[in-house]
Amino acid sequence: MINIITIDGPSGVGKGTVSLKIAKHLGWHILDSGALYRILALVAERKQISIENVTELVKLATKLDIKFIPTDDLSELQIIYAGQNITSEIRSEIYGNIASQIAVKKEVRTALLARQRAFHISPGLVADGRDMGTVVFPEAKYKFFLTASCEERALRRYKQLINIGICVKLSEVAVEVARRDERDSTRSTAPLMAAHDAVTIDTTELPIEKVVKNILDIVVLN
């Protein structure tokens, strides 16, 4: 699986922006795996399906009609579900929290595996998530794990939400980031962790362009 780059890590480390820029540079496709769980959370709510109803969640997971389309200026990855742009809607903390709760369910993660792997088409794929290098694409040649301090990640998430018009408090965002980290890293199925062969990059004090360059240098040189 030479033409796959996996970029894993917790929320707020810059995975989305880095993945967008790398995919654009290489002319590859992109997968925002975290968005799949957010979309599932949104669709379940619209259909009034409880997140405890695993059977129905699995059915929904296998039928998600999703497209990821970068904006021309690479400022955002537009998320299209069933022909509808739901990007702003699923970026709210509400669906982020529900998605984190859904993600701990083994049956749902299994149901989404095939859907995620279907994004691997020519000429290549940049996969952004939490278990891309460990579970979804374990044989990928290029694996990266991004980290950053909790304080920095909370601040980045806070700014992101404010920029899209969502009114929140930094202290509230920090609490939610910590809670999500706990759920993601301690779940029994596909916990958040770096693949044994992944390159770890601390983005706390690194500008996005530097992170992108570091990754591309490794990909191009190999």
FIDO-8903 format. One line per 3 residues: for each residue x, y, z of N, C-alpha, C. Coordinates in nm, 2 decimals. Example, Ala and Ser with C-alpha at 12.3 -4.5 7.8 and 13.67 -1.06 7.14 Angstrom:
2
1.32 -0.57 0.78 1.23 -0.45 0.78 1.32 -0.33 0.78 ~ 1.28 -0.22 0.71 1.37 -0.11 0.71 1.29 0.00 0.79
This chain:
222
0.08 -0.12 0.00 0.00 0.00 0.00 0.09 0.12 0.00 ~ 0.16 0.14 -0.11 0.26 0.25 -0.12 0.19 0.38 -0.13 ~ 0.08 0.39 -0.20 0.01 0.52 -0.22 -0.09 0.55 -0.12
-0.06 0.53 0.01 -0.14 0.57 0.12 -0.06 0.64 0.23 ~ -0.11 0.75 0.27 -0.04 0.82 0.38 -0.15 0.83 0.50 ~ -0.12 0.78 0.61 -0.21 0.79 0.73 -0.16 0.89 0.82
-0.25 0.98 0.87 -0.22 1.08 0.96 -0.32 1.08 1.08 ~ -0.27 1.02 1.19 -0.35 1.00 1.31 -0.31 1.10 1.42 ~ -0.40 1.10 1.52 -0.37 1.19 1.63 -0.50 1.24 1.69
-0.50 1.30 1.81 -0.62 1.35 1.88 -0.67 1.48 1.81 ~ -0.78 1.53 1.85 -0.84 1.65 1.80 -0.75 1.77 1.83 ~ -0.74 1.86 1.74 -0.67 1.98 1.76 -0.52 1.98 1.73
-0.47 1.87 1.67 -0.33 1.87 1.63 -0.30 1.92 1.49 ~ -0.41 1.95 1.41 -0.39 2.00 1.28 -0.40 1.89 1.17 ~ -0.45 1.77 1.20 -0.46 1.66 1.11 -0.53 1.70 0.98
-0.65 1.77 1.00 -0.73 1.80 0.88 -0.66 1.90 0.79 ~ -0.61 2.00 0.84 -0.54 2.10 0.75 -0.42 2.04 0.68 ~ -0.34 1.97 0.76 -0.22 1.90 0.71 -0.26 1.80 0.60
-0.36 1.72 0.62 -0.40 1.62 0.53 -0.45 1.69 0.40 ~ -0.52 1.80 0.41 -0.57 1.87 0.29 -0.46 1.92 0.20 ~ -0.36 1.98 0.27 -0.24 2.04 0.19 -0.16 1.93 0.13
-0.14 1.82 0.20 -0.06 1.71 0.14 -0.14 1.64 0.02 ~ -0.27 1.62 0.04 -0.35 1.56 -0.07 -0.35 1.65 -0.19 ~ -0.36 1.78 -0.17 -0.35 1.87 -0.28 -0.22 1.87 -0.35
-0.11 1.87 -0.27 0.02 1.87 -0.33 0.05 1.75 -0.41 ~ 0.00 1.63 -0.37 0.03 1.50 -0.44 -0.08 1.47 -0.54 ~ -0.19 1.54 -0.54 -0.30 1.52 -0.63 -0.38 1.39 -0.59
-0.38 1.36 -0.46 -0.44 1.24 -0.41 -0.58 1.27 -0.35 ~ -0.65 1.16 -0.33 -0.79 1.18 -0.26 -0.76 1.19 -0.11 ~ -0.87 1.23 -0.04 -0.86 1.25 0.10 -0.98 1.18 0.18
-0.95 1.13 0.29 -1.05 1.07 0.38 -1.04 1.13 0.52 ~ -1.15 1.20 0.56 -1.16 1.25 0.70 -1.25 1.15 0.77 ~ -1.18 1.05 0.83 -1.25 0.94 0.89 -1.34 0.98 1.01
-1.29 1.09 1.08 -1.37 1.14 1.20 -1.50 1.19 1.15 ~ -1.51 1.25 1.03 -1.63 1.30 0.98 -1.74 1.19 0.96 ~ -1.69 1.07 0.93 -1.79 0.96 0.91 -1.87 0.94 1.04
-1.80 0.94 1.16 -1.87 0.92 1.28 -1.96 1.04 1.31 ~ -1.92 1.16 1.28 -2.00 1.28 1.30 -2.13 1.27 1.21 ~ -2.10 1.23 1.08 -2.22 1.22 0.99 -2.32 1.11 1.04
-2.26 1.00 1.09 -2.35 0.90 1.14 -2.43 0.95 1.26 ~ -2.37 1.03 1.35 -2.43 1.09 1.46 -2.55 1.18 1.41 ~ -2.52 1.26 1.31 -2.62 1.36 1.26 -2.74 1.28 1.19
-2.71 1.18 1.11 -2.81 1.11 1.04 -2.90 1.03 1.15 ~ -2.83 0.97 1.25 -2.91 0.90 1.35 -3.00 0.99 1.42 ~ -2.96 1.12 1.45 -3.04 1.21 1.52 -3.16 1.25 1.43
-3.13 1.27 1.30 -3.24 1.31 1.20 -3.35 1.20 1.19 ~ -3.30 1.07 1.20 -3.39 0.96 1.19 -3.44 0.91 1.33 ~ -3.41 0.99 1.43 -3.45 0.96 1.57 -3.41 0.82 1.61
-3.28 0.78 1.58 -3.23 0.66 1.62 -3.13 0.68 1.74 ~ -3.16 0.61 1.85 -3.07 0.62 1.97 -2.93 0.57 1.94 ~ -2.83 0.64 2.00 -2.69 0.60 1.98 -2.67 0.46 2.05
-2.76 0.42 2.13 -2.75 0.29 2.20 -2.81 0.18 2.11 ~ -2.88 0.21 2.00 -2.93 0.12 1.91 -2.83 0.07 1.81 ~ -2.74 -0.02 1.85 -2.63 -0.05 1.76 -2.67 -0.11 1.63
-2.78 -0.19 1.63 -2.82 -0.26 1.51 -2.86 -0.16 1.40 ~ -2.93 -0.06 1.44 -2.97 0.05 1.34 -2.85 0.14 1.30 ~ -2.76 0.16 1.40 -2.64 0.24 1.36 -2.56 0.17 1.26
-2.55 0.04 1.27 -2.47 -0.04 1.18 -2.53 -0.04 1.04 ~ -2.66 -0.04 1.03 -2.73 -0.03 0.91 -2.71 0.10 0.84 ~ -2.71 0.21 0.92 -2.68 0.34 0.86 -2.54 0.35 0.82
-2.45 0.29 0.89 -2.30 0.31 0.86 -2.27 0.24 0.73 ~ -2.34 0.14 0.69 -2.31 0.07 0.56 -2.37 0.14 0.44 ~ -2.45 0.24 0.47 -2.52 0.31 0.35 -2.48 0.46 0.34
-2.38 0.50 0.41 -2.35 0.65 0.41 -2.30 0.69 0.27 ~ -2.37 0.78 0.21 -2.34 0.84 0.08 -2.26 0.97 0.10 ~ -2.12 0.96 0.10 -2.04 1.07 0.14 -1.94 1.10 0.03
-1.91 1.23 0.02 -1.80 1.28 -0.07 -1.73 1.39 0.01 ~ -1.59 1.39 -0.01 -1.51 1.50 0.05 -1.46 1.58 -0.06 ~ -1.49 1.71 -0.06 -1.45 1.80 -0.17 -1.37 1.93 -0.11
-1.24 1.94 -0.13 -1.17 2.05 -0.08 -1.21 2.18 -0.15 ~ -1.21 2.29 -0.07 -1.24 2.42 -0.14 -1.12 2.46 -0.22 ~ -1.14 2.55 -0.31 -1.02 2.59 -0.40 -0.91 2.64 -0.33
-0.93 2.72 -0.22 -0.83 2.78 -0.14 -0.77 2.69 -0.03 ~ -0.82 2.57 -0.02 -0.78 2.47 0.08 -0.81 2.51 0.22 ~ -0.90 2.60 0.24 -0.94 2.65 0.37 -1.03 2.55 0.44
-1.09 2.46 0.37 -1.19 2.37 0.43 -1.21 2.25 0.34 ~ -1.25 2.14 0.41 -1.29 2.02 0.34 -1.44 2.01 0.35 ~ -1.50 2.03 0.23 -1.65 2.03 0.23 -1.70 1.88 0.24
-1.79 1.86 0.33 -1.84 1.73 0.35 -1.99 1.72 0.29 ~ -2.00 1.63 0.19 -2.13 1.62 0.13 -2.19 1.49 0.16 ~ -2.31 1.49 0.22 -2.39 1.37 0.25 -2.52 1.37 0.17
-2.54 1.27 0.08 -2.66 1.25 0.00 -2.68 1.38 -0.08 ~ -2.57 1.44 -0.13 -2.59 1.56 -0.21 -2.60 1.69 -0.13 ~ -2.60 1.69 0.00 -2.62 1.80 0.08 -2.49 1.84 0.15
-2.45 1.97 0.15 -2.33 2.02 0.22 -2.37 2.03 0.37 ~ -2.31 1.94 0.45 -2.34 1.94 0.59 -2.21 1.98 0.68 ~ -2.11 2.04 0.61 -1.99 2.07 0.67 -2.00 2.15 0.80
-2.07 2.26 0.80 -2.08 2.34 0.92 -2.16 2.27 1.03 ~ -2.26 2.20 0.99 -2.35 2.14 1.09 -2.27 2.03 1.17 ~ -2.20 1.95 1.11 -2.13 1.84 1.18 -2.01 1.88 1.26
-1.96 2.01 1.23 -1.84 2.05 1.30 -1.87 2.10 1.44 ~ -2.00 2.11 1.48 -2.03 2.15 1.61 -1.99 2.05 1.72 ~ -1.97 2.10 1.84 -1.93 2.02 1.95 -2.03 1.91 1.98
-2.16 1.94 1.96 -2.26 1.84 1.98 -2.24 1.71 1.91 ~ -2.21 1.72 1.78 -2.19 1.60 1.70 -2.05 1.54 1.72 ~ -1.96 1.62 1.76 -1.83 1.57 1.80 -1.83 1.48 1.92
-1.91 1.52 2.02 -1.93 1.44 2.14 -2.01 1.32 2.12 ~ -2.11 1.33 2.04 -2.19 1.21 2.00 -2.11 1.11 1.92 ~ -2.03 1.16 1.83 -1.94 1.08 1.75 -1.84 1.00 1.83
-1.79 1.07 1.93 -1.69 1.00 2.02 -1.76 0.89 2.10 ~ -1.89 0.90 2.13 -1.96 0.80 2.20 -1.99 0.68 2.11 ~ -2.02 0.71 1.98 -2.05 0.61 1.89 -1.93 0.53 1.85
-1.81 0.60 1.85 -1.69 0.54 1.80 -1.64 0.43 1.89 ~ -1.69 0.42 2.02 -1.64 0.32 2.11 -1.71 0.19 2.08 ~ -1.82 0.19 2.00 -1.89 0.07 1.97 -1.83 -0.02 1.86
-1.78 -0.14 1.90 -1.71 -0.22 1.81 -1.78 -0.25 1.68 ~ -1.91 -0.28 1.69 -1.99 -0.32 1.57 -2.00 -0.20 1.47 ~ -2.01 -0.08 1.52 -2.01 0.03 1.43 -1.88 0.06 1.36
-1.77 0.04 1.44 -1.64 0.06 1.38 -1.61 -0.05 1.27 ~ -1.66 -0.17 1.30 -1.64 -0.27 1.20 -1.72 -0.24 1.07 ~ -1.84 -0.19 1.09 -1.93 -0.16 0.98 -1.87 -0.05 0.89
-1.80 0.04 0.95 -1.74 0.15 0.88 -1.61 0.12 0.81 ~ -1.55 0.01 0.85 -1.42 -0.03 0.79 -1.42 -0.04 0.64 ~ -1.51 -0.11 0.59 -1.52 -0.13 0.44 -1.55 0.01 0.37
-1.63 0.09 0.44 -1.66 0.23 0.38 -1.54 0.31 0.37 ~ -1.46 0.30 0.48 -1.33 0.38 0.48 -1.23 0.33 0.38 ~ -1.22 0.20 0.37 -1.12 0.14 0.28 -1.16 0.17 0.13
-1.29 0.19 0.11 -1.34 0.22 -0.03 -1.28 0.35 -0.08 ~ -1.24 0.44 0.00 -1.18 0.56 -0.04 -1.04 0.55 -0.10 ~ -0.98 0.43 -0.08 -0.85 0.41 -0.14 -0.86 0.37 -0.29
-0.85 0.48 -0.37 -0.85 0.46 -0.51 -0.74 0.54 -0.58 ~ -0.71 0.51 -0.70 -0.60 0.57 -0.77 -0.62 0.73 -0.78 ~ -0.52 0.81 -0.77 -0.38 0.77 -0.76 -0.32 0.75 -0.62
-0.40 0.78 -0.52 -0.36 0.76 -0.38 -0.45 0.83 -0.28 ~ -0.43 0.80 -0.16 -0.51 0.85 -0.05 -0.44 0.90 0.07 ~ -0.48 1.02 0.12 -0.43 1.07 0.25 -0.55 1.04 0.35
-0.53 0.96 0.45 -0.63 0.92 0.54 -0.60 0.99 0.68 ~ -0.70 1.07 0.72 -0.69 1.14 0.85 -0.78 1.08 0.95 ~ -0.73 1.05 1.07 -0.81 0.99 1.17 -0.74 0.96 1.30
-0.79 0.86 1.37 -0.73 0.82 1.49 -0.68 0.67 1.49 ~ -0.73 0.59 1.39 -0.68 0.46 1.38 -0.65 0.42 1.24 ~ -0.62 0.52 1.16 -0.59 0.49 1.02 -0.47 0.40 1.00
-0.36 0.43 1.08 -0.24 0.35 1.06 -0.24 0.22 1.14 ~ -0.32 0.21 1.24 -0.33 0.09 1.33 -0.43 -0.01 1.29 ~ -0.55 0.03 1.23 -0.66 -0.06 1.20 -0.70 -0.05 1.06
-0.73 0.07 1.01 -0.79 0.08 0.88 -0.69 0.05 0.76 ~ -0.57 0.11 0.77 -0.47 0.08 0.67 -0.34 0.04 0.74 ~ -0.34 -0.07 0.81 -0.22 -0.11 0.88 -0.09 -0.13 0.79
-0.12 -0.16 0.66 0.00 -0.19 0.57 0.04 -0.07 0.50 ~ -0.01 0.05 0.53 0.03 0.17 0.46 0.18 0.20 0.48 ~ 0.25 0.24 0.38 0.39 0.26 0.38 0.42 0.39 0.47
0.34 0.49 0.46 0.37 0.62 0.52 0.27 0.64 0.63 ~ 0.32 0.64 0.76 0.23 0.66 0.87 0.29 0.78 0.96 ~ 0.20 0.86 1.00 0.24 0.97 1.09 0.14 0.99 1.20
0.19 1.03 1.32 0.10 1.05 1.43 0.14 1.19 1.49 ~ 0.04 1.28 1.48 0.06 1.42 1.53 0.01 1.44 1.67 ~ 0.09 1.51 1.75 0.05 1.54 1.88 0.06 1.69 1.91
0.01 1.74 2.02 0.03 1.88 2.07 -0.02 1.88 2.21 ~ 0.02 1.98 2.28 -0.02 2.00 2.42 -0.18 2.01 2.43 ~ -0.23 1.97 2.54 -0.38 1.98 2.56 -0.42 2.13 2.55
-0.34 2.22 2.61 -0.38 2.36 2.61 -0.38 2.42 2.47 ~ -0.28 2.38 2.39 -0.28 2.43 2.25 -0.39 2.37 2.17 ~ -0.42 2.25 2.19 -0.53 2.19 2.11 -0.66 2.25 2.15
-0.69 2.27 2.27 -0.81 2.34 2.32 -0.82 2.47 2.26 ~ -0.71 2.55 2.26 -0.72 2.69 2.20 -0.74 2.68 2.05 ~ -0.68 2.59 1.98 -0.71 2.58 1.83 -0.85 2.54 1.81
-0.91 2.45 1.88 -1.05 2.41 1.86 -1.14 2.52 1.89 ~ -1.11 2.60 2.00 -1.19 2.72 2.04 -1.19 2.82 1.92 ~ -1.08 2.85 1.86 -1.07 2.94 1.75 -1.14 2.89 1.63
-1.13 2.76 1.61 -1.20 2.71 1.49 -1.36 2.72 1.51 ~ -1.41 2.69 1.63 -1.55 2.71 1.65 -1.60 2.85 1.64 ~ -1.52 2.94 1.70 -1.55 3.08 1.69 -1.56 3.13 1.55
-1.46 3.09 1.47 -1.45 3.13 1.33 -1.57 3.09 1.24 ~ -1.63 2.98 1.28 -1.75 2.93 1.21 -1.88 2.97 1.27 ~ -1.87 3.06 1.37 -1.99 3.12 1.43 -2.05 3.05 1.55
-1.98 2.96 1.61 -2.03 2.88 1.72 -1.98 2.95 1.85 ~ -2.07 2.99 1.93 -2.03 3.06 2.06 -2.00 2.96 2.17 ~ -1.87 2.96 2.21 -1.83 2.87 2.32 -1.73 2.94 2.41
-1.71 2.88 2.52 -1.61 2.93 2.62 -1.48 2.84 2.61 ~ -1.37 2.90 2.62 -1.24 2.82 2.61 -1.24 2.71 2.71 ~ -1.28 2.75 2.83 -1.28 2.65 2.94 -1.37 2.53 2.91
-1.48 2.55 2.85 -1.57 2.44 2.81 -1.51 2.35 2.70 ~ -1.44 2.41 2.61 -1.38 2.34 2.50 -1.26 2.25 2.56 ~ -1.19 2.31 2.65 -1.08 2.24 2.72 -1.13 2.11 2.79
-1.24 2.12 2.85 -1.30 2.01 2.92 -1.34 1.90 2.82 ~ -1.41 1.94 2.71 -1.45 1.85 2.61 -1.34 1.78 2.54 ~ -1.23 1.85 2.52 -1.11 1.79 2.46 -1.05 1.68 2.55
-1.05 1.71 2.68 -0.99 1.62 2.77 -1.08 1.49 2.78 ~ -1.21 1.51 2.78 -1.31 1.40 2.79 -1.30 1.31 2.66 ~ -1.28 1.38 2.55 -1.27 1.30 2.42 -1.14 1.22 2.42
-1.04 1.28 2.46 -0.91 1.21 2.47 -0.92 1.09 2.55 ~ -0.99 1.10 2.67 -1.01 0.99 2.76 -1.08 0.88 2.69 ~ -1.19 0.91 2.63 -1.28 0.81 2.56 -1.20 0.74 2.45
-1.13 0.82 2.37 -1.06 0.77 2.25 -0.94 0.68 2.29 ~ -0.87 0.72 2.39 -0.75 0.64 2.43 -0.78 0.52 2.52 ~ -0.90 0.51 2.58 -0.92 0.40 2.67 -1.03 0.30 2.61
-1.09 0.33 2.50 -1.19 0.24 2.44 -1.12 0.10 2.41 ~ -1.20 0.00 2.42 -1.14 -0.14 2.40 -1.11 -0.17 2.26 ~ -1.19 -0.10 2.17 -1.17 -0.13 2.02 -1.10 -0.01 1.96
-0.99 -0.04 1.89 -0.91 0.06 1.82 -0.89 0.19 1.90 ~ -0.82 0.18 2.01 -0.79 0.30 2.09 -0.70 0.39 2.02 ~ -0.71 0.52 2.05 -0.62 0.62 1.99 -0.47 0.59 2.04
-0.39 0.56 1.94 -0.25 0.54 1.97 -0.17 0.54 1.84 ~ -0.04 0.57 1.86 0.05 0.57 1.74 0.08 0.43 1.69 ~ 0.08 0.41 1.56 0.12 0.28 1.51 0.27 0.26 1.54
0.31 0.14 1.56 0.45 0.12 1.60 0.55 0.17 1.50 ~ 0.51 0.18 1.37 0.60 0.23 1.27 0.57 0.37 1.22 ~ 0.49 0.44 1.30 0.46 0.58 1.26 0.56 0.68 1.30
0.57 0.79 1.23 0.66 0.90 1.27 0.58 1.00 1.35 ~ 0.62 1.02 1.47 0.55 1.12 1.56 0.60 1.26 1.54 ~ 0.51 1.35 1.52 0.54 1.49 1.51 0.46 1.58 1.61
0.53 1.65 1.69 0.47 1.74 1.79 0.44 1.87 1.72 ~ 0.32 1.91 1.71 0.28 2.03 1.63 0.26 2.15 1.72 ~ 0.28 2.14 1.85 0.25 2.25 1.95 0.31 2.38 1.90
0.43 2.38 1.86 0.50 2.51 1.82 0.54 2.51 1.68 ~ 0.49 2.42 1.60 0.52 2.41 1.46 0.41 2.47 1.37 ~ 0.44 2.56 1.28 0.34 2.61 1.19 0.30 2.50 1.09
0.18 2.51 1.04 0.12 2.40 0.95 0.22 2.37 0.84 ~ 0.27 2.48 0.77 0.35 2.46 0.65 0.48 2.37 0.69 ~ 0.53 2.39 0.81 0.65 2.32 0.85 0.61 2.17 0.87
0.50 2.14 0.93 0.45 2.00 0.95 0.43 1.94 0.81 ~ 0.37 2.01 0.72 0.35 1.96 0.58 0.48 1.92 0.52 ~ 0.58 2.02 0.53 0.71 2.00 0.47 0.78 1.87 0.53
0.77 1.86 0.66 0.84 1.75 0.72 0.78 1.61 0.67 ~ 0.65 1.61 0.65 0.59 1.49 0.60 0.62 1.46 0.46 ~ 0.61 1.57 0.38 0.64 1.55 0.23 0.79 1.51 0.21
0.88 1.57 0.29 1.02 1.53 0.28 1.04 1.38 0.29 ~ 0.97 1.32 0.39 0.98 1.18 0.42 0.92 1.10 0.30 ~ 0.80 1.14 0.26 0.73 1.07 0.15 0.81 1.08 0.02
0.86 1.20 -0.02 0.93 1.21 -0.14 1.07 1.14 -0.14 ~ 1.14 1.15 -0.03 1.27 1.09 -0.02 1.26 0.94 -0.02 ~ 1.15 0.88 0.01 1.13 0.74 0.01 1.06 0.69 -0.11
